[in-house]
Amino acid sequence: MTMSPELLSERARPAHPSSILIVEDDWQIATNLHTFLELQGFAVDAAYSGPAALHRCSVERFDLIVLDLGLPGLDGLTLLQRLRVELRASTPVLIISARTDLADKLAGFEHGADDYLTKPFALAEVGARVRALLNRAAGGSVVDPVLRFESIELALDSGEVRVAGSPVHLTPKANQLLELLLRKPGQLLRRESIEAALWPDATPQADALRSQIHLLRKALAEHGFDGVQTVHGVGLRLVAPPREAG
């Protein structure tokens, strides 16, 4: 994975670079990929464990994910499945793994991968596959940068929340909690999954989630929205608030 001057200068940096998240626990491999892709003109970030990557993907949007399978805390296949099922993320995913068996490759595609590359690999091939996936994704539908449900709007780029057009000020955690609910309106989100998304690197205090639920519900209710429903002992869901009889 040695980078030649030709590879490093192959592409000029675009005005609005595509964002890439590298999920890899091997620091040397992650650094090589980060340096190469950044010099190819992409905006690159990295996560070194499964839980950290899941958290990043729950609060940020990336144009592509480069994913290793042997990750600490949460393996790559489970992470990929949760991205597709829980977060409903359609982000292109390129798996780069030392697992070369056909069964491993098939499992990767079955869990939602878009491409699969085995280690050791050539950086030039990584660049080619990344560009192919991004070009393919660009040919699809445009993703709306705003999450909406009833009178609530959440701008994903700025984190700004509005209810019926009025701005709502939330704590960072309450904002993340609202985004989780907005991504799956009407569906029950289990308490354990919410806590894992909000506090990926530590076990929260007993009342931490309850406090954020209270703050979120209070802020939304002040602007006329009362649709954060608690299923006691299980979790939360976002529902349409009751309407007054006409």
N, C-alpha and C positions, 0 to 999 in steps of 0.2 A: 504493500500500500504506500510505497514511496511516491511522492508527488514531484513530477517533472515541471520545469518552468513552463512548458507548453500547456500542461494541464491547468496550472495556476492562472495563466493569462488567457485561457480559452474563450471566456465570455466576459463581456463588460457588464457592470452592475446596472440593472434596469432602474427606472425611476420609482417603480412600486414593486419591490421584489416579493416573490412568493415566500411565505413563511413555512419553515420546515422544523419539526420537532424530532430530534434524535433520541431514541430511547435505548440506551446501551449501558450496561454496568461496567464494561471494560473501559477504563479511562483512556488508554492509549488509542483504542479503536474509535471511541467517541470523539477524541480530540482530532484525529486524522480526518474523520468524516466532517466534523464541524469546520475545520480549516479549509478543506477542499471545497465544500458546498458554499461556504461564505465567499470564497474567492471566485466561485462561479457566478456570484451575483445574487445569492439567496439570503434571506434573513433567517438565521439559524439559531436554535436554542436546543438545550439538552436536558434530559431527565435521566437519573441513574438507577431508578427502581420503579417497579410496577405501580405502587400506590402514588408515588410522586407524579408519574406520567398521567395516571387517571385523574388526579386532581387538576393538573395543568389543563387537560383536555376538557374538564368540566367547567372551567372558568375562562378559558381562552380558545380562540379559533386558530387552527393551523390549516395551511393548504395541503400539507402532506406530512406523513409520519414515517420515519425510518425506524423499524422495530426489531429488536433482538428478542429471542424467545426465552433464554435462560436468565430471567431477571429475579432479583431478590424481592421478597414481600408479596409479589403477585406475578405469576409467570406470564409470558407474552401472549399465549393463546387465550388465557382467561381475561387478560387486559383487553385484547382485541374483541372478544365476545362482549365484554361490558361496554366497550365503546359503541359497538353496533346495536346492542339490545337496550341498555340502560340510557345511554346518552343519545342514541339514535343518530350517531355521527356517520356521515357518508364520506368523511375525509379519506382520500387515497392512502393506502398503507403498503409500504414496501418492507417485507420481512428480509432481514439479513441474518442468517443463522449458520452455525456450524453443523446443524442437523441436516444430513444429506440424503437420508432415506426417503423413498417415494411416499411412504406413509406419513412422514412428518410434513412433507410439502402439501400433500392432500389435506391434512388436518389444518394447515395454515389457510388454505383457500376456503375450506369448509367453515372456518371461523370468521371469514370476511376479509382476508388479505387480497390485495389487488395484484401483487407480484411477489416473487420469492427468489432471493439470491443467496447462494451458499458461500461460506467463508472457506479459504481465503478468497478475496475478490479484488478486482482491479477498480481503482477509483473512477477511471474513465467510464467503466460500465455502470457504476452507480449513477454517475451524472447522466448518462444516456437514459437509464431506466426512470430516473426522477423526472427528467424533462418529458419523457413519453407519457408518464402518468399525469403530470400536470396539464399537458396538452389535451389529453383525453378528458380530464375533468373540466377543462375550460370549454369543451364543446357541449357540455350538459347545461342544465338549467342553472340560472343564477340564484344563489342562496340569499334569502332575505336577511339582512344584518340586524333585523329587529324581531324579537320574540313578542307575540301578541296573544292575549287571551282576555275575552270580554273587554273591559275598559283599561286593562293593564298593557303597557308597552315597556320593553326593556331593550335598549340599544346595546348590542353586543360589543361594539367597538369602544364606546365611552362608558358603559355601565350605567347610563342615565335611565332612571325609572320615572314613568309618568302614569298617572291614573286619571282618565277622562281629560287628558291634556295638561294636568297640573303636575309639576315635578314633585317627586317623593324622595326624601333623604333617608337612606338606610345605612346601617353599619356594613362594612365589607362582608362579614359573614352572612348577614341577613340578605344582602344582595346576591351572594352566591346561592343561598337557599332558595330565593325566589327564582333564579335562573334554572335550578334543578327542577322546580315545580313547573315552570313555564315550558320546559322541554318535553314534559309528559303530562299535559293537563288532563285531569280526570282519572289518571292512573295513580294507584297507591304506591308511594315510595317508602320503603321500609326504613325504620330508624337507623339500623346498622349501616345501610348503604349511604344514607345521608351523612352520618357521622364520618364514614370513611372518606367521603368526598370533601367534606369541610375541614377535617383534621387528619390528613393522610399520613402525617409523620408522628403523631402522638395520640394517646388516648385522652379524649376530652373529659373534663370534670362532669360529674353526674348531671348537673343542671345546665350544662353549657348549651345543648341543643334546645332545651325548653326555653331558655332565656332568649335565644335568637328567634324562635317561633313567636314568642310573646312580642318582641320588638317589631318583627315583620307584620304580624297581624294588627298590631296597634297602629303602625304607620299607614297601612293600607286602609284600615277602617276609618282613619281620620279623613281620608279622601273618598269615602263612600263605597269601598270594596270590602266585602265580608265573605270571602270564599276560600279561606285557608282552613281546611277541615282536618281535624285530628281524629285518627282512629286509635283509640286508647290501647296502649300496649303493642301497637303494630307500626304505625307511621303516619304519614301525611299525604294529602292530595289537594289539588287545586280544583275547585268546582265553581259552577256559576252560582253567584249569590242569589238568595231568594228574591223574587220580584213582588212588588206590592200589587195586589189585585186591582185591576182597572175598573 
